[in-house]
Amino acid sequence: MVYSELKNRVAVVTGGSKGIGTAISERFGKEGMKVVINYHSDEKGAQEAADAVKKNGGDAVIVQADIGSEEGAQKLIDAAVNNFGGLDIWVNNAGMENQVATKDMSLEDWNRVINVNLTGVFLGTKMALRYFTDHNKKGNIINMSSVHEQIPWPTFAHYAASKGGVKLFTETVAMEYAKQNIRVNAIGPGAINTPINAKKFADPEQKATTTSMIPMGRIGDPEEVAAAAAWLASDESSYVTGITMFVDGGMTLYPSFQGGRG
């Protein structure tokens, strides 16, 4: 345990059945927290994450819900209250991506990514804010953004648009609720060893290409993103709101200029 004040605090983590969501849930378990782990279809992964939380010293329940719907977001609030007596931290982690040229992108492709990555963040935030304000709580919301809120990503226009939206949504809501001591921040991961990247990084050439874009010269681990989430959840970041904390090995630092090139 690093942040003793987090013990017994209650968190909701959307998209907690794999990758970064699982790592955040497991780290919260190490902090002695109680975690509602949301999943869409991977019940087995969510249960494994919950088991890890309990093994690490916390407590957890799993909840199937569509975070792109108000009913789904409310279901997660209800689970936190009914199982653990309240809510302290909400992590909007669920996300998706798919590659398609913009001229070939269907409206269905666009809407699917925007619904999960941006609308889901809005709905989760909205429900958490209602709970925090109704109960006069110093709530904490953490949104999962990406380096692509800042770096353009051709053939992923819907994904980049969603993460750019998360950036300004985070900043706006942080300003709106700062006087009520509700903090809202984002994390912007770079290239991370997650299931969504497994196929790409299994190809040595693609992995080398990605690594060349990272000044630190390596792919990140989900646990490094989870460490950022734990800090943002803790009281040590009590004066921090409205930021995106990049966990990217320097990917946002224009690495093509490294060594004085340009």
PEFENHU-V700790 format. One record per residue. RES is the residue in one small letter. PSI is psi in whole degrees, 0 to 359 (* if undefined). OMEGA is omega in degrees with one decimal (NA if undefined). Layout:
[[RES	PSI	OMEGA] [RES	PSI	OMEGA]]
This chain:
[[m	131	-179.1] [v	316	-176.0] [y	94	-172.5] [s	333	-178.8] [e	345	-179.9] [l	346	-178.7] [k	129	178.8] [n	2	172.5] [r	152	-173.9] [v	130	179.9] [a	146	167.3] [v	132	176.3] [v	112	177.6] [t	151	-178.4] [g	45	-173.0] [g	10	-173.6] [s	355	-179.1] [k	165	169.9] [g	228	-176.0] [i	322	179.3] [g	318	176.5] [t	317	-179.3] [a	320	178.0] [i	316	178.8] [s	315	-179.2] [e	321	178.0] [r	319	175.9] [f	325	175.2] [g	319	178.0] [k	335	177.5] [e	2	179.5] [g	24	-176.9] [m	168	175.8] [k	125	-167.2] [v	129	168.8] [v	113	-176.9] [i	114	179.6] [n	143	172.8] [y	158	178.2] [h	309	-177.8] [s	340	-174.9] [d	76	-178.7] [e	321	-179.4] [k	314	178.9] [g	321	179.2] [a	320	179.7] [q	322	176.7] [e	321	177.4] [a	318	178.8] [a	320	177.9] [d	321	179.3] [a	321	177.1] [v	314	-178.9] [k	320	178.3] [k	327	-178.9] [n	351	177.2] [g	0	177.9] [g	199	176.5] [d	155	-175.5] [a	151	167.5] [v	155	176.9] [i	145	-177.3] [v	122	174.2] [q	128	179.1] [a	147	173.2] [d	108	-174.9] [i	355	175.1] [g	12	178.6] [s	150	177.7] [e	323	179.7] [e	320	179.3] [g	315	179.2] [a	318	179.3] [q	325	178.5] [k	323	-179.4] [l	321	174.2] [i	312	-179.0] [d	321	179.6] [a	319	179.0] [a	315	-177.6] [v	315	-174.8] [n	327	-178.3] [n	325	-171.4] [f	2	172.0] [g	6	179.4] [g	197	-179.3] [l	135	176.9] [d	323	-172.2] [i	134	176.6] [w	125	179.3] [v	111	175.6] [n	87	-175.1] [n	331	-173.3] [a	136	180.0] [g	166	178.2] [m	164	176.0] [e	154	167.7] [n	145	-173.1] [q	127	176.1] [v	137	176.7] [a	141	-174.9] [t	322	-179.3] [k	340	-179.8] [d	0	-175.4] [m	127	177.5] [s	159	175.5] [l	327	177.7] [e	317	176.5] [d	311	-178.3] [w	308	-175.4] [n	325	-177.8] [r	315	-179.7] [v	315	180.0] [i	321	-177.8] [n	317	-179.9] [v	309	-168.9] [n	332	-176.1] [l	308	178.6] [t	322	177.7] [g	322	176.5] [v	317	177.5] [f	311	-175.4] [l	318	177.7] [g	316	178.6] [t	315	-180.0] [k	312	-178.2] [m	320	178.7] [a	317	179.2] [l	320	178.3] [r	317	179.8] [y	313	-177.5] [f	315	-177.6] [t	322	178.4] [d	330	-176.5] [h	9	177.5] [n	49	-176.9] [k	147	171.5] [k	78	-174.9] [g	169	-175.6] [n	123	179.4] [i	132	179.2] [i	121	-179.7] [n	137	177.8] [m	110	176.5] [s	223	-176.3] [s	160	170.9] [v	340	-177.9] [h	13	161.6] [e	346	-177.4] [q	324	-176.7] [i	121	175.9] [p	149	-177.1] [w	86	-179.1] [p	143	-175.0] [t	7	172.2] [f	43	-173.5] [a	321	-179.7] [h	321	179.0] [y	312	179.9] [a	321	177.7] [a	319	-179.5] [s	319	-178.0] [k	326	171.8] [g	323	175.8] [g	320	178.5] [v	321	179.9] [k	304	-176.5] [l	331	173.8] [f	313	178.7] [t	311	-178.5] [e	318	-177.5] [t	314	-178.9] [v	324	176.7] [a	316	178.7] [m	319	-176.0] [e	325	-173.1] [y	11	-178.1] [a	320	-178.0] [k	344	177.1] [q	11	177.7] [n	34	172.1] [i	117	-177.5] [r	139	179.6] [v	119	-179.2] [n	169	178.0] [a	157	171.9] [i	134	179.3] [g	89	178.5] [p	151	170.4] [g	227	179.1] [a	115	-174.4] [i	142	177.7] [n	86	178.9] [t	165	179.2] [p	326	-178.7] [i	336	-179.8] [n	359	-171.9] [a	314	-178.1] [k	316	-178.7] [k	315	-176.7] [f	348	174.2] [a	341	176.5] [d	112	-176.3] [p	322	-178.2] [e	315	179.2] [q	321	178.5] [k	318	179.1] [a	321	178.7] [t	315	179.1] [t	315	-179.0] [t	327	179.7] [s	342	179.1] [m	0	-173.5] [i	114	-178.5] [p	325	-179.9] [m	349	171.5] [g	26	177.1] [r	160	174.4] [i	144	-179.7] [g	165	177.9] [d	149	178.8] [p	328	-179.4] [e	333	178.1] [e	327	173.7] [v	319	179.2] [a	326	178.0] [a	321	176.8] [a	320	179.0] [a	319	179.3] [a	319	178.9] [w	316	179.2] [l	331	177.5] [a	337	-172.4] [s	168	177.5] [d	346	178.5] [e	340	177.3] [s	27	-171.5] [s	342	-179.6] [y	19	-176.4] [v	121	174.3] [t	147	175.9] [g	17	-178.9] [i	162	160.6] [t	119	176.4] [m	110	180.0] [f	129	175.8] [v	83	-163.1] [d	9	-179.2] [g	17	179.6] [g	12	-176.4] [m	330	-179.2] [t	6	-176.3] [l	23	-179.8] [y	65	-174.0] [p	342	178.6] [s	342	177.9] [f	3	-177.3] [q	142	-179.6] [g	11	178.2] [g	13	178.1] [r	155	175.9] [g	*	NA]]
